[in-house]
Amino acid sequence: MMTKLLLLILLLSIPGYTRAQNSKLGVTPCFTFDSLVTIKGHLRSVAFPDPNSMGNKTVNEWVLRLVKPICVVGEDSARNAIDIQLEHSLWFNVPLRRKINKLMRAHKLVTITGPLHYQTVGYDFLPIQLDVVEIK
Protein backbone atom coordinates (compact mmCIF):
# COMPACT_ATOMS: atom_id res chain seq x y z
CA MET A 1 0.00 0.00 0.00
CA MET A 2 2.74 2.45 0.97
CA THR A 3 4.64 1.52 -2.20
CA LYS A 4 1.62 2.35 -4.35
CA LEU A 5 1.20 5.70 -2.59
CA LEU A 6 4.85 6.59 -3.14
CA LEU A 7 4.56 5.52 -6.79
CA LEU A 8 1.47 7.72 -7.21
CA ILE A 9 3.25 10.73 -5.71
CA LEU A 10 6.27 10.14 -7.94
CA LEU A 11 4.16 9.76 -11.07
CA LEU A 12 2.13 12.87 -10.32
CA SER A 13 5.31 14.90 -9.99
CA ILE A 14 6.42 14.03 -13.55
CA PRO A 15 5.45 16.85 -15.95
CA GLY A 16 3.03 15.84 -18.69
CA TYR A 17 1.70 12.83 -16.83
CA THR A 18 -1.97 12.42 -17.80
CA ARG A 19 -5.09 10.70 -16.52
CA ALA A 20 -4.92 8.28 -19.46
CA GLN A 21 -1.42 7.23 -18.45
CA ASN A 22 -2.63 6.76 -14.86
CA SER A 23 -5.38 4.41 -16.06
CA LYS A 24 -2.99 2.33 -18.15
CA LEU A 25 -0.78 1.73 -15.13
CA GLY A 26 -3.67 0.99 -12.75
CA VAL A 27 -2.99 4.09 -10.65
CA THR A 28 -5.98 5.94 -9.23
CA PRO A 29 -6.76 8.97 -11.39
CA CYS A 30 -6.67 12.49 -10.00
CA PHE A 31 -9.79 14.63 -9.98
CA THR A 32 -10.04 18.39 -9.67
CA PHE A 33 -12.12 20.29 -7.13
CA ASP A 34 -15.61 21.20 -8.37
CA SER A 35 -15.45 18.40 -10.96
CA LEU A 36 -18.37 15.97 -11.18
CA VAL A 37 -17.21 12.52 -10.05
CA THR A 38 -18.76 9.11 -9.57
CA ILE A 39 -17.15 7.15 -6.73
CA LYS A 40 -17.92 3.99 -4.74
CA GLY A 41 -17.70 3.30 -1.06
CA HIS A 42 -19.51 2.53 2.18
CA LEU A 43 -21.47 5.13 4.14
CA ARG A 44 -20.94 5.58 7.86
CA SER A 45 -21.76 8.09 10.53
CA VAL A 46 -18.76 9.60 12.30
CA ALA A 47 -18.81 11.70 15.48
CA PHE A 48 -16.58 14.79 15.41
CA PRO A 49 -16.02 17.32 18.22
CA ASP A 50 -18.46 20.23 17.87
CA PRO A 51 -16.38 23.36 17.16
CA ASN A 52 -18.95 25.54 18.98
CA SER A 53 -19.06 23.57 22.24
CA MET A 54 -15.42 23.72 23.38
CA GLY A 55 -15.16 19.96 22.95
CA ASN A 56 -18.07 19.05 25.23
CA LYS A 57 -20.39 17.81 22.45
CA THR A 58 -20.07 15.91 19.21
CA VAL A 59 -21.56 16.34 15.76
CA ASN A 60 -22.42 13.31 13.62
CA GLU A 61 -21.54 13.61 9.94
CA TRP A 62 -21.92 11.24 7.02
CA VAL A 63 -18.63 9.98 5.64
CA LEU A 64 -18.06 7.89 2.53
CA ARG A 65 -15.23 5.37 3.00
CA LEU A 66 -13.97 4.81 -0.55
CA VAL A 67 -13.26 1.39 -2.02
CA LYS A 68 -10.03 2.79 -3.48
CA PRO A 69 -8.31 6.05 -2.51
CA ILE A 70 -8.58 8.96 -4.90
CA CYS A 71 -6.37 11.93 -5.59
CA VAL A 72 -7.87 15.43 -5.75
CA VAL A 73 -5.80 18.22 -7.24
CA GLY A 74 -6.44 21.84 -6.30
CA GLU A 75 -4.92 25.08 -7.49
CA ASP A 76 -1.86 24.69 -5.29
CA SER A 77 -1.98 21.20 -3.84
CA ALA A 78 -2.89 17.56 -4.31
CA ARG A 79 -4.60 15.47 -1.67
CA ASN A 80 -5.16 11.75 -1.40
CA ALA A 81 -8.37 10.69 0.26
CA ILE A 82 -9.96 7.49 1.49
CA ASP A 83 -12.72 9.24 3.50
CA ILE A 84 -14.93 11.99 2.08
CA GLN A 85 -17.46 13.97 4.10
CA LEU A 86 -20.90 14.49 2.56
CA GLU A 87 -22.05 18.12 2.26
CA HIS A 88 -24.24 19.72 4.95
CA SER A 89 -26.83 20.79 2.37
CA LEU A 90 -28.14 17.21 2.52
CA TRP A 91 -29.81 17.99 5.84
CA PHE A 92 -32.34 20.12 3.96
CA ASN A 93 -33.16 17.39 1.40
CA VAL A 94 -35.35 15.06 3.49
CA PRO A 95 -35.93 12.32 0.85
CA LEU A 96 -32.21 12.10 0.06
CA ARG A 97 -31.34 12.15 3.78
CA ARG A 98 -33.70 9.21 4.39
CA LYS A 99 -32.18 7.30 1.46
CA ILE A 100 -28.66 7.86 2.80
CA ASN A 101 -29.65 6.65 6.28
CA LYS A 102 -31.31 3.55 4.79
CA LEU A 103 -28.23 2.72 2.66
CA MET A 104 -25.91 3.33 5.61
CA ARG A 105 -27.87 0.94 7.86
CA ALA A 106 -27.77 -1.72 5.11
CA HIS A 107 -23.93 -1.56 5.01
CA LYS A 108 -24.01 -1.90 1.22
CA LEU A 109 -21.59 -0.55 -1.34
CA VAL A 110 -22.97 2.71 -2.75
CA THR A 111 -22.15 4.73 -5.84
CA ILE A 112 -22.36 8.50 -5.43
CA THR A 113 -22.16 11.15 -8.14
CA GLY A 114 -21.49 14.79 -7.34
CA PRO A 115 -18.91 17.58 -7.31
CA LEU A 116 -15.94 17.54 -4.93
CA HIS A 117 -15.23 20.58 -2.77
CA TYR A 118 -12.40 21.63 -0.48
CA GLN A 119 -12.98 22.18 3.26
CA THR A 120 -14.27 25.73 3.76
CA VAL A 121 -16.13 26.09 7.09
CA GLY A 122 -15.80 24.89 10.68
CA TYR A 123 -18.19 21.99 10.23
CA ASP A 124 -16.19 20.59 7.31
CA PHE A 125 -14.19 18.11 9.36
CA LEU A 126 -12.49 16.33 6.47
CA PRO A 127 -10.48 18.16 3.79
CA ILE A 128 -12.62 16.90 0.91
CA GLN A 129 -16.41 17.30 0.72
CA LEU A 130 -18.86 15.70 -1.72
CA ASP A 131 -22.14 17.32 -2.70
CA VAL A 132 -24.46 14.40 -3.50
CA VAL A 133 -26.32 14.73 -6.81
CA GLU A 134 -27.20 11.03 -7.16
CA ILE A 135 -26.78 7.97 -4.96
CA LYS A 136 -27.37 4.31 -5.78
C-alpha positions as a Markdown table, in Angstrom:
| # | Residue | x | y | z |
|---|---|---|---|---|
| 1 | Met | 0.0 | 0.0 | 0.0 |
| 2 | Met | 2.7 | 2.4 | 1.0 |
| 3 | Thr | 4.6 | 1.5 | -2.2 |
| 4 | Lys | 1.6 | 2.4 | -4.3 |
| 5 | Leu | 1.2 | 5.7 | -2.6 |
| 6 | Leu | 4.9 | 6.6 | -3.1 |
| 7 | Leu | 4.6 | 5.5 | -6.8 |
| 8 | Leu | 1.5 | 7.7 | -7.2 |
| 9 | Ile | 3.3 | 10.7 | -5.7 |
| 10 | Leu | 6.3 | 10.1 | -7.9 |
| 11 | Leu | 4.2 | 9.8 | -11.1 |
| 12 | Leu | 2.1 | 12.9 | -10.3 |
| 13 | Ser | 5.3 | 14.9 | -10.0 |
| 14 | Ile | 6.4 | 14.0 | -13.6 |
| 15 | Pro | 5.4 | 16.9 | -15.9 |
| 16 | Gly | 3.0 | 15.8 | -18.7 |
| 17 | Tyr | 1.7 | 12.8 | -16.8 |
| 18 | Thr | -2.0 | 12.4 | -17.8 |
| 19 | Arg | -5.1 | 10.7 | -16.5 |
| 20 | Ala | -4.9 | 8.3 | -19.5 |
| 21 | Gln | -1.4 | 7.2 | -18.4 |
| 22 | Asn | -2.6 | 6.8 | -14.9 |
| 23 | Ser | -5.4 | 4.4 | -16.1 |
| 24 | Lys | -3.0 | 2.3 | -18.2 |
| 25 | Leu | -0.8 | 1.7 | -15.1 |
| 26 | Gly | -3.7 | 1.0 | -12.8 |
| 27 | Val | -3.0 | 4.1 | -10.7 |
| 28 | Thr | -6.0 | 5.9 | -9.2 |
| 29 | Pro | -6.8 | 9.0 | -11.4 |
| 30 | Cys | -6.7 | 12.5 | -10.0 |
| 31 | Phe | -9.8 | 14.6 | -10.0 |
| 32 | Thr | -10.0 | 18.4 | -9.7 |
| 33 | Phe | -12.1 | 20.3 | -7.1 |
| 34 | Asp | -15.6 | 21.2 | -8.4 |
| 35 | Ser | -15.5 | 18.4 | -11.0 |
| 36 | Leu | -18.4 | 16.0 | -11.2 |
| 37 | Val | -17.2 | 12.5 | -10.0 |
| 38 | Thr | -18.8 | 9.1 | -9.6 |
| 39 | Ile | -17.1 | 7.2 | -6.7 |
| 40 | Lys | -17.9 | 4.0 | -4.7 |
| 41 | Gly | -17.7 | 3.3 | -1.1 |
| 42 | His | -19.5 | 2.5 | 2.2 |
| 43 | Leu | -21.5 | 5.1 | 4.1 |
| 44 | Arg | -20.9 | 5.6 | 7.9 |
| 45 | Ser | -21.8 | 8.1 | 10.5 |
| 46 | Val | -18.8 | 9.6 | 12.3 |
| 47 | Ala | -18.8 | 11.7 | 15.5 |
| 48 | Phe | -16.6 | 14.8 | 15.4 |
| 49 | Pro | -16.0 | 17.3 | 18.2 |
| 50 | Asp | -18.5 | 20.2 | 17.9 |
| 51 | Pro | -16.4 | 23.4 | 17.2 |
| 52 | Asn | -18.9 | 25.5 | 19.0 |
| 53 | Ser | -19.1 | 23.6 | 22.2 |
| 54 | Met | -15.4 | 23.7 | 23.4 |
| 55 | Gly | -15.2 | 20.0 | 22.9 |
| 56 | Asn | -18.1 | 19.0 | 25.2 |
| 57 | Lys | -20.4 | 17.8 | 22.5 |
| 58 | Thr | -20.1 | 15.9 | 19.2 |
| 59 | Val | -21.6 | 16.3 | 15.8 |
| 60 | Asn | -22.4 | 13.3 | 13.6 |
| 61 | Glu | -21.5 | 13.6 | 9.9 |
| 62 | Trp | -21.9 | 11.2 | 7.0 |
| 63 | Val | -18.6 | 10.0 | 5.6 |
| 64 | Leu | -18.1 | 7.9 | 2.5 |
| 65 | Arg | -15.2 | 5.4 | 3.0 |
| 66 | Leu | -14.0 | 4.8 | -0.5 |
| 67 | Val | -13.3 | 1.4 | -2.0 |
| 68 | Lys | -10.0 | 2.8 | -3.5 |
| 69 | Pro | -8.3 | 6.0 | -2.5 |
| 70 | Ile | -8.6 | 9.0 | -4.9 |
| 71 | Cys | -6.4 | 11.9 | -5.6 |
| 72 | Val | -7.9 | 15.4 | -5.8 |
| 73 | Val | -5.8 | 18.2 | -7.2 |
| 74 | Gly | -6.4 | 21.8 | -6.3 |
| 75 | Glu | -4.9 | 25.1 | -7.5 |
| 76 | Asp | -1.9 | 24.7 | -5.3 |
| 77 | Ser | -2.0 | 21.2 | -3.8 |
| 78 | Ala | -2.9 | 17.6 | -4.3 |
| 79 | Arg | -4.6 | 15.5 | -1.7 |
| 80 | Asn | -5.2 | 11.8 | -1.4 |
| 81 | Ala | -8.4 | 10.7 | 0.3 |
| 82 | Ile | -10.0 | 7.5 | 1.5 |
| 83 | Asp | -12.7 | 9.2 | 3.5 |
| 84 | Ile | -14.9 | 12.0 | 2.1 |
| 85 | Gln | -17.5 | 14.0 | 4.1 |
| 86 | Leu | -20.9 | 14.5 | 2.6 |
| 87 | Glu | -22.1 | 18.1 | 2.3 |
| 88 | His | -24.2 | 19.7 | 5.0 |
| 89 | Ser | -26.8 | 20.8 | 2.4 |
| 90 | Leu | -28.1 | 17.2 | 2.5 |
| 91 | Trp | -29.8 | 18.0 | 5.8 |
| 92 | Phe | -32.3 | 20.1 | 4.0 |
| 93 | Asn | -33.2 | 17.4 | 1.4 |
| 94 | Val | -35.3 | 15.1 | 3.5 |
| 95 | Pro | -35.9 | 12.3 | 0.8 |
| 96 | Leu | -32.2 | 12.1 | 0.1 |
| 97 | Arg | -31.3 | 12.1 | 3.8 |
| 98 | Arg | -33.7 | 9.2 | 4.4 |
| 99 | Lys | -32.2 | 7.3 | 1.5 |
| 100 | Ile | -28.7 | 7.9 | 2.8 |
| 101 | Asn | -29.7 | 6.7 | 6.3 |
| 102 | Lys | -31.3 | 3.5 | 4.8 |
| 103 | Leu | -28.2 | 2.7 | 2.7 |
| 104 | Met | -25.9 | 3.3 | 5.6 |
| 105 | Arg | -27.9 | 0.9 | 7.9 |
| 106 | Ala | -27.8 | -1.7 | 5.1 |
| 107 | His | -23.9 | -1.6 | 5.0 |
| 108 | Lys | -24.0 | -1.9 | 1.2 |
| 109 | Leu | -21.6 | -0.6 | -1.3 |
| 110 | Val | -23.0 | 2.7 | -2.7 |
| 111 | Thr | -22.2 | 4.7 | -5.8 |
| 112 | Ile | -22.4 | 8.5 | -5.4 |
| 113 | Thr | -22.2 | 11.2 | -8.1 |
| 114 | Gly | -21.5 | 14.8 | -7.3 |
| 115 | Pro | -18.9 | 17.6 | -7.3 |
| 116 | Leu | -15.9 | 17.5 | -4.9 |
| 117 | His | -15.2 | 20.6 | -2.8 |
| 118 | Tyr | -12.4 | 21.6 | -0.5 |
| 119 | Gln | -13.0 | 22.2 | 3.3 |
| 120 | Thr | -14.3 | 25.7 | 3.8 |
| 121 | Val | -16.1 | 26.1 | 7.1 |
| 122 | Gly | -15.8 | 24.9 | 10.7 |
| 123 | Tyr | -18.2 | 22.0 | 10.2 |
| 124 | Asp | -16.2 | 20.6 | 7.3 |
| 125 | Phe | -14.2 | 18.1 | 9.4 |
| 126 | Leu | -12.5 | 16.3 | 6.5 |
| 127 | Pro | -10.5 | 18.2 | 3.8 |
| 128 | Ile | -12.6 | 16.9 | 0.9 |
| 129 | Gln | -16.4 | 17.3 | 0.7 |
| 130 | Leu | -18.9 | 15.7 | -1.7 |
| 131 | Asp | -22.1 | 17.3 | -2.7 |
| 132 | Val | -24.5 | 14.4 | -3.5 |
| 133 | Val | -26.3 | 14.7 | -6.8 |
| 134 | Glu | -27.2 | 11.0 | -7.2 |
| 135 | Ile | -26.8 | 8.0 | -5.0 |
| 136 | Lys | -27.4 | 4.3 | -5.8 |
